[in-house]
């Protein structure tokens, strides 16, 4: 009995010196193999976990997240269309590594090339789309790096649109997560990244079976993308996206030893996020939050909406707090205004602290009003002024 009491006393003394969490599941235990990792929630932008997230590493085919982003932006601007046929160059057809075996002179639709990139990580499809959008692969890479700067990323530089090994081609877990968030603003992309298998040239002699390189698409609940990567230098990488209720998690791991360990690390991160946190949606992305009046614009009033759902995170163990929402709108507008143009901010505070910040964007485009429209408005204002 004395020995038992002595042991209990020693154990209680040990517990008094160490926090209880040391004996539980620490966040540091979430990652087993990967050199670098991050977990963030897409809508709130809150980082929930990170490990060496600013370490510059080769991103391998996760590079194609930026390639896909520029493709989606071109589709939104209507400079390309899904059903447009793209002629494949000798250069694009010569790409090694992952490919969908395009032939020089072959024509394939933008939609199928997009599918070839998102599902099978086709390097040949990536270069073909790069050449279609910017004229040359080199010009497209320049656009990629410009977008990197526009997003405020300081630890990323691209040398190609594929992720094939190249000196000076690097990124970080943090930067890849930000690029993934930006890509996911284009809802249509998940129609491609959630495909597990499909066919190109169905029924033709050169029919090609596509199988998603992200096997978690089939096994992890709510998984909707996004992009795997592997080279001998980069090892196994994955930028994963999964959605449940009002939470949309983005997990990035880089430099894992095997595909199995990579998937285990991503699963561990996502399980932690969904298990510990819940999202509170305050406003939908299509909800009008403010309006702008432009006397020289057509239409006269511009509706402003959040670029994405306004969501705040809270630990499931915490009580729901009171949140205040305010808008900060640009004081002046230069015409014309493009749909989706950044016009201000939606800010959410809790107990005086800012907990979320989402861009306000133009819900529609606004052109310069013509002479007749301006004359009509002036006449209407004049007659209403003299009305008795």
N, C-alpha and C positions, 0 to 999 in steps of 0.2 A: 504493500500500500504506500509506504514511504517513497519507494522508487517511482511509482506512478505519479504521486504528488509532485515529486522533484522534476520529473519530465514535463508535467503540465505547467509548472512554474517557469521552467526554461523556455518552453514554447511561447508562453504569454509575454515573456521578456523580449524574445525575438520579434514577435508581432508588434510590440511597442516601438521597435527601432525601424521597422520597414512598413511602408504603406501597404494596405490590403491589396491594391492593384498589382503589386509585384507578384503575388501568388495567384492572380487571376490571369485572364487573357489580355495582355497588353497590346496596344496598337502596333508596337514594334515587332510583334510576333505575326503580323498579318502576311508579311512577305518572306518567302523561304529562299527563292533562287534569284530573283531579278536584281540587277545592279541598281536600277532606278525605277521609281513608281510614283503614281499620284492617283488620288481619288477625289473627284469633285462632283458637285451636283450642278447639272447644266443650267437650270432656270435661275437658281439663286446665285450661282457662281461660287458658292462656298467650298473651300478646300477642306476635306475631311481627313485626309491622310497624305503624307508625302515622305518619300525616301530618296535622297539625292536627286530631287526633281529638277534641279537646274544644271545637272551634269551633262555636258555635251557628249553625245553618243551618236553613232550612225543609226538612222531610223529605218534603214532598209525600205521595204515596200510600204511602210506607214507613210512615206513621202506622198503616196498617192491620195492621201486625205486632202492635201493642198491641190493636187491635180483635179480631184473631183470637185473641190470647192470652186475652182475657176471655171470648170465646165458648167456647174449649176448656175453660176452667176451669168455666164454667157447665154444659157437657156432662158434665164429670167429676163435678160435684156433683149431677148429675141434676135441676137446676132447669129445664133444657130437654132435649129429646130430638131425635135426628136426624130422625125421621119426623113430628115435630110440624109442623102447618101454621101459618104466620104470616100474619096479615092485613096488607096493606100500607096504610100511612096516606097521606094527601094529601101530608104533609110529606116522607116518604121518597120518594114517586114524583116529587117536584119537584126532586130533586137533579140538578145539572148535571155536566159533566165525564164521566169514565168511568162507564158505567152498563150495566145489563142490561135497561133499559127496562121496569121494573115499572110496573104501573098501579094507581092507587088502588082499593082494594077487592079486588084480586087476592089469592089465597092461594098461598103457595109454601112448601115444606118447608124446615126448618132446613138439611138436607143440601144442597139446591140453592142456597140463599142463601149458605151457606158456600163452595160451589163458585164462585158468582158473584163473591165477594170475592177468593178465593185465586187464581183463574185470570184473571178479566177485570177485577179491581180495581173492582167495581161500587160506586159511592158510594151509590146507592139501596139496594142490598142491605146495605151497612154500617149505614146509618141505620135500616133496618127491623129488623135484629138488635139494634141499640143500644136501640131502643124496646121490643123484646120482653124484653130482659134486665133493663133498669133502669126501664122505664116511659116515660122521655123521653130524648131525645138529650142534654139538659143533664145529667141524672143519670148517664148513661153516661160522659160526659166527666169528671165528678167522680170516678167509679170508675177511669177511666184514669189520672188524675193521682194518685190514692191508690196505685195499683199502682206508678207511677213512684217514689213515695217508699218504698214497701215494698221495692223493688229497690235502694234506696240511690242512685238516680240524681239528680244535682243540676243537670244542664244540659238538662233536657227539660220542656216544658210544652205540653199539648194544649188546643186550643179546639174541636176537632171530631173525630169518629171516621173522617174520610175523608182528611184531608190537603189539602183545598181551602184556598186562601190565606186567612189570618186573622192579624190583628195579635196578637202574643204566642204564636204557634204555632211552636215550634222544638224541635230536638233536635241531637244530635251523632252522629258516626260511632261513637264509643265506646258511647254510650247505646243506639243502635240495635242494636249487636252484642250487648249484654247482653240486650236484649228478645228478640232472635232466639234466643239461647241458651235463654232461659226458654220460648219458644214451642216450640222443638224438643224439650223434655222431654216434650211431648205427641206421642208417636210417630204418632198418627193424622193429624196435620196434613199430613204429607208425602204422604198418599194424595191430597190435594187439590192441593198445591203442585207436584206432579210431573206433573199433567195438562197435556198440551200443547194439546189441543183436545177439545171435547165439545159437547153440546147441552143447552139447557134447553127445556122444553115440547116434547120430541121428538114429531114427528108432528102437532102442533097448528098452527093457522093462524098463531099468533104465535111459532113456533119460533125460537130464538135460538142462534146459533153462538158458542161461547166459544173464544177463542184466547188462550193464555198470553202475557202481556206480557213475560215473561222468556224470550227466544229461546234463551238458553244451556241451558235445560232440554233442548233437542233436540241441542245440539252439544257440550256440555262433559261429559266422562265423570264420573259420580258426582253430578252436580248434582241436588239435590232441593228447590230453592226459592231465593229465598223471596219477595221482593217488590220490584217496581220502583217508581219514582216520577218524575213530571215535572210541573212548572209552569214558567212563564216565569221566576219568581223563583228557584225551586229548581234549575232546569235538570235534567239527567238524573242520577238516583240509582238505586242498586241495593243491596239487602242480599241477598247470595248465600250459599247453603249447599251444600257438596259433601262427599261421604263416600267414602273409599276405605280398605279394611281397618279398622284401629283409629283412623284419623284422621278427624275431622269438622271441616272448616274453615268458618269464617264470615268473609266478606269484605264490607265496606261501603265504597261510594264515594258521594260527594255532590258535586254541582255540576259534573259533566262537561259538556263542550261539545256532544257529540252522542251518540246511542245507540251508535254504533260505537266511539267513544272510551271510553264508559262500560264497555262489554263488554270492550274491550281491557284496561282497567285492572283489572277484576275477574279476568280470565283471567290476567293477569300476577301478581297477588297469589296466586291459588290455585296456579298453577304453581310459584311460589317455595316455598309451604308444603309441597306434596306432594313437591317435588323435593329439598328440603333436610332435611326432618324425617321421622321415623317415630314411631309410637306404640307404647307397651308397655302392654298392658292387664293390670292387676294384679288387678282384681276386676270382676265383672259387676254390672249394676245390680239384678239379682234375687237376688244372693248375700246370705245372712244374715251380717251382720257383728257383731251383738250382739243380746241379748234383754233385755227389761225385765219385771220381775215386779210386777204390781199386785194386791195382795190383795183390793181392792175392785172390780176390773175383770173384765169378761167379754169375751174369754177371759182366763185368769190370766196367760199369758205373751204378750208382744208382740215379734214379730220386727222387727228394724231392718235396713233395706237401704239401699244408696247410691241417691241420686236419679238417678244416671246412672253409666255405666261409669267405673271409676277408672282413668284413663289418664295416663301420664307421657310427656312428649316428650323426644326426644334427637335431636341432629344425626346424620345418617347417617354422618358422618365420625368420630364419637366412639364410644368403646367403651361397651358396656352396663355400667351401674353396678349396685350393690346398693341396693335400696330397702326401707325398713322402713315397715310400715303399723301405725297405732295408731288406736284409737277413743276419742272423748270423748263421753260420754253424759250427758244431762240427769239431775240427781240426783233431781228430783221431777217427777211427772206429774199434771196436772189432768185429771180425767175429765169428759166423754168425750173420747177421742182420735180424731181423724179420720184416715182413710187418707191417707198422704202428708204428715202433719204433721211439721214439723222437730223432730227429737229429739236431735240431736248432730252430730258431725263424724267423717269418716274423714280422717286426716292421713297424708301420705306424705312421708318424709324421705330425703334422699340426702346422705351424709357430714355429717349433722347439720343440714342446711339443709332447710326445708320446700319441697317442689317441687309439691305438689298438695294441695288441700283440697276435699272433697266432702261435701255435707250428708247426714246419716243421716235417713231418714224412716220413719214407721210403715208396715209392709207391709200392715196391716189396720186396721180401726177397732176401738176398745175402748169398750164401753158400761159404765155402772155396773151391777154385779152386783145382782140382786134379793135380797130377804130370804131366800128359800129357798136360793139358791145360797150366800149368806154363811153361813147356818146350817149347811149341809152341809159347807162347808170348815172351819168351827170345830169341828164334831163329829169330822171326819176327823182334824184336828190333835190333838184331845183324846185320841181313842182310840189314835192312834199314839204319843202321849207316854207312855200308861200300858201299852203293850204290853210283855210280858215275853219 
